[in-house]
Amino acid sequence: MREIKFRARRIDTGQWVTGDYFKTPLTDENSGAPPSVGWFFLTGEQRHCIGWGGVAFVVDVATLGQYTGLKTKDGMELYEGDIVHSHLHGFNLIVKWCSGIGEDLGNEPCWHLNDGYYSLPLRAHLPWNEQGDGYIDVDILGNIYEHPDVLKTVGSMGYDPLTGEQKQE
């Protein structure tokens, strides 16, 4: 079974954290967190949080990405929003969730590698190692939130890699 967890950037320090995603408002009765984590749990103020190991961190929801359940051959976890170089295709793509496209792709919702024009199912990049564990044959170059220079290397056929819209020249 795939591990469900998320990654996002903390709003107080800018550091990346992984764990369980949740939104407040919560009360101390249903939060599972001690009252010392912050009064916003009791005020009704909405916050986006990642919790891990009994600690909750307020995060920037614009940087939130879900873990795909896959790792690179180097053991790096692959998250939504990562920019990767595909060894199979020889170009850079973004990890995105697609709700199903095209009969030839099975029309099933799944994780895709996307550059705005091409959308390739992540599972198509899975060679198997000697232990029978799948890994994705890509290198993680960065992510769309903090690596704009790397983001510029993604995209083909004149399409924006984030929106899928054709770029206006």
C-alpha positions as semicolon CSV with decimal commas, in nm:
position;residue;x (nm);y (nm);z (nm)
1;M;0,000;0,000;0,000
2;R;0,124;0,349;-0,088
3;E;0,231;0,578;0,195
4;I;0,013;0,892;0,202
5;K;0,203;1,203;0,306
6;F;0,261;1,558;0,193
7;R;0,543;1,811;0,163
8;A;0,518;2,189;0,200
9;R;0,726;2,488;0,307
10;R;0,687;2,623;0,661
11;I;0,571;2,985;0,671
12;D;0,788;3,073;0,971
13;T;1,128;2,942;0,855
14;G;1,083;2,848;0,488
15;Q;1,207;2,495;0,562
16;W;1,042;2,198;0,391
17;V;0,846;1,955;0,610
18;T;0,675;1,626;0,531
19;G;0,392;1,448;0,707
20;D;0,014;1,452;0,743
21;Y;-0,170;1,751;0,591
22;F;-0,466;1,910;0,767
23;K;-0,647;2,243;0,794
24;T;-0,761;2,424;1,104
25;P;-0,985;2,534;1,273
26;L;-0,957;2,247;1,513
27;T;-1,026;2,222;1,880
28;D;-0,785;2,069;2,126
29;E;-1,029;1,778;2,158
30;N;-1,003;1,674;1,792
31;S;-0,664;1,803;1,681
32;G;-0,452;1,531;1,835
33;A;-0,198;1,804;1,909
34;P;-0,111;1,954;2,246
35;P;-0,241;2,308;2,313
36;S;0,117;2,434;2,311
37;V;0,135;2,406;1,929
38;G;-0,055;2,732;1,893
39;W;-0,369;2,917;1,984
40;F;-0,494;2,926;1,623
41;F;-0,628;2,576;1,686
42;L;-0,882;2,733;1,920
43;T;-0,951;3,069;1,753
44;G;-1,125;2,943;1,439
45;E;-0,858;3,099;1,218
46;Q;-0,793;2,880;0,912
47;R;-0,438;2,752;0,873
48;H;-0,283;2,484;0,656
49;C;-0,060;2,250;0,854
50;I;0,169;1,952;0,823
51;G;0,192;1,733;1,131
52;W;0,466;1,485;1,205
53;G;0,586;1,323;1,525
54;G;0,338;1,509;1,745
55;V;0,436;1,853;1,611
56;A;0,226;2,067;1,375
57;F;0,381;2,322;1,139
58;V;0,187;2,598;0,962
59;V;0,274;2,577;0,591
60;D;0,229;2,777;0,272
61;V;-0,052;2,589;0,095
62;A;0,078;2,712;-0,244
63;T;0,382;2,483;-0,193
64;L;0,182;2,175;-0,091
65;G;0,257;1,856;-0,286
66;Q;0,159;1,494;-0,230
67;Y;0,408;1,207;-0,221
68;T;0,368;0,984;-0,529
69;G;0,469;0,670;-0,343
70;L;0,770;0,633;-0,574
71;K;1,141;0,692;-0,530
72;T;1,429;0,749;-0,767
73;K;1,697;0,481;-0,800
74;D;1,897;0,693;-0,552
75;G;1,617;0,663;-0,293
76;M;1,485;1,021;-0,326
77;E;1,109;1,051;-0,269
78;L;0,915;1,193;-0,562
79;Y;0,653;1,462;-0,485
80;E;0,395;1,655;-0,681
81;G;0,563;1,972;-0,811
82;D;0,909;1,816;-0,850
83;I;1,098;1,894;-1,169
84;V;1,268;1,584;-1,304
85;H;1,489;1,480;-1,593
86;S;1,352;1,168;-1,761
87;H;1,626;0,931;-1,878
88;L;1,368;0,749;-2,090
89;H;1,265;1,060;-2,285
90;G;1,574;1,281;-2,245
91;F;1,396;1,597;-2,134
92;N;1,269;1,771;-1,819
93;L;0,915;1,734;-1,688
94;I;0,701;1,825;-1,386
95;V;0,532;1,568;-1,159
96;K;0,154;1,635;-1,166
97;W;-0,169;1,456;-1,081
98;C;-0,389;1,400;-1,385
99;S;-0,750;1,300;-1,349
100;G;-0,744;1,082;-1,660
101;I;-0,668;1,159;-2,022
102;G;-0,695;0,963;-2,344
103;E;-0,803;0,611;-2,417
104;D;-0,445;0,513;-2,508
105;L;-0,336;0,597;-2,152
106;G;-0,618;0,397;-1,995
107;N;-0,811;0,714;-1,906
108;E;-0,737;0,651;-1,538
109;P;-0,641;0,912;-1,281
110;C;-0,272;0,879;-1,196
111;W;0,056;1,062;-1,146
112;H;0,204;1,197;-1,468
113;L;0,521;1,359;-1,590
114;N;0,406;1,669;-1,774
115;D;0,568;1,951;-1,971
116;G;0,254;2,140;-2,071
117;Y;0,214;1,948;-2,398
118;Y;0,319;1,590;-2,322
119;S;0,163;1,403;-2,031
120;L;0,327;1,069;-1,958
121;P;0,205;0,827;-1,687
122;L;0,465;0,796;-1,411
123;R;0,433;0,417;-1,403
124;A;0,569;0,402;-1,760
125;H;0,908;0,506;-1,616
126;L;0,932;0,213;-1,373
127;P;1,217;-0,031;-1,426
128;W;1,251;-0,300;-1,158
129;N;1,558;-0,363;-0,949
130;E;1,686;-0,703;-0,833
131;Q;1,475;-0,691;-0,514
132;G;1,158;-0,645;-0,718
133;D;1,108;-0,289;-0,594
134;G;0,998;-0,033;-0,851
135;Y;1,185;0,292;-0,883
136;I;1,143;0,581;-1,120
137;D;1,422;0,636;-1,372
138;V;1,447;1,012;-1,331
139;D;1,673;1,261;-1,156
140;I;1,509;1,526;-0,937
141;L;1,638;1,866;-1,048
142;G;1,436;2,081;-0,806
143;N;1,075;2,187;-0,770
144;I;0,842;2,445;-0,923
145;Y;0,829;2,652;-0,603
146;E;1,192;2,740;-0,547
147;H;1,378;2,667;-0,872
148;P;1,250;2,909;-1,141
149;D;1,575;2,868;-1,336
150;V;1,516;2,492;-1,364
151;L;1,147;2,549;-1,442
152;K;1,255;2,740;-1,754
153;T;1,406;2,415;-1,889
154;V;1,063;2,247;-1,890
155;G;0,815;2,280;-2,172
156;S;0,784;2,190;-2,535
157;M;0,585;2,279;-2,841
158;G;0,533;2,633;-2,704
159;Y;0,316;2,528;-2,408
160;D;0,344;2,656;-2,050
161;P;0,442;2,363;-1,824
162;L;0,232;2,485;-1,529
163;T;-0,092;2,579;-1,702
164;G;-0,083;2,375;-2,025
165;E;-0,178;2,692;-2,212
166;Q;-0,002;2,780;-2,537
167;K;0,255;3,053;-2,472
168;Q;0,198;3,390;-2,633
169;E;0,508;3,512;-2,813
